Amino acid sequence: MQIIRQQFPQLTTRRLGTRGQSKYHYYGIAVKENSQYYDVMYSKKGAAWVNETGKKEVTKQTVAYSPRSKLGTLLPEFPNVKDLNLPASLPEEKVSTFIMMYRTHCQRILDTVIRANFDE
């Protein structure tokens, strides 16, 4: 905890648990507005990528997040298979299954990090 307090002196903490077995909850942690990760998750711009023709496509995918909300673990919408320009050799059903499995995987990672349960 000392390292975190040295690096982020503006943070406030709350100890969870008894002395010696403590975990800490940190208030004030957020993605900086000038970070590349801020654009995707927190701005109104949405996610962007380059398609096959080299044109930049932007999708409006924003998630309402409140640091004190229990619904803060929501992920942005993942792309719908029907909206993707897939090669004909790639079955839509397999891509759809992959997207669903990947979203579930991302949600588990996010939930684990939020709960600070790294033994899973």
N, C-alpha and C positions, 0 to 999 in steps of 0.2 A: 504494500500500500504506500510505502514511503516514496517509491519511484513514481507512482502515479501522482501523488501530491506534489512532487518536485516538478514534474513535467506539466501538470495542469493545476496550478495553484488556485484558479478561480472555481474549481469544482467543490461542491459540498457533498458530504457522504453521510450515509446512515448505516450503522452496524446492524447486521442481521445475525441473530444467534447469540450465544454466550461467549464470554471471554475465552480465548484460546481456540474456539471453534467458529470463529466469526467469518462471515462473508460480508462484503460491503456493496451497497447500492450507491451508484454515483449519479448525482443530479447535475445536469448541465452538459452532458456529452452530446455532441451533434456533429454532423458533417459540415465542414466549413463551406461557405457559399462560393468560394473560389476553387473548390475541389472539383475534379472531373466527375466524381460520384454524386455530387449535389444535383447536377443537371438532371440526371435520370430519375432520381427518387423524389426530390423535394421541390423542384421548380415546376412551373406550369408548362414547360416545354415538352415533356414526355420523352420517351426513348427514341433514339435515332440510330439508323444503320444505313449502310450503302447496299443497294440492290444490285442485281446482275448487270444492269446497264450502266452502273456507276453513278446513278442518281441517289442523292441522300433522301431517305424517307423518314418522316417523323410521325410517330403515333402518339396520340393523346392518352397517356397512361399515368394517371396520378393516383396517389393513395393518401387519404386523409390520415394523418398521424398525430396523435397527442401523446406526449411522453408519459402521461399518467393514465392513459386509456388502456384497457385490457385488450382492445381491438387493434393495438399498434403492431401486431404481428402479421397483419395482412400483407400479402405480396401483391405487386401489380399484376394486371391481367397478362397472361401469357398469350402469344399469338394463336389465332384460330387457324387450323390447317387449311380451311377454305380460303383464307386471305393470303396464304403464302403462294409464291410462284415456284412450285417444286418441279424438278425434272420428271418426265413421264415414267422413268424407270424406278422412281421412288414411290412405294405404295403409301397412300394417304393414311391408311389405318395404322401402319407402323409408326409413321411420324406422329400421329395423334397420340398413340400409346406412349411414345418416347416423351412427348411434351408433358403428358399427364404425370408420368413417373418422375421426370426432372422437377416439375413443380412441387410434387410431394417431397422429394429429396431436399429441395431448397427450403420448404416450409419446416421440415424437421431440423435442419441446421439452424434456421432462424429461431425456432422455438427453444432449442437447446442453448443457444447463446443467450437468449433473453432470460431463461431460467437459471443460467450459469450452472448447468448440470452437465459437466464435461466427462462424466464417467460413462455416459451412454455410448 
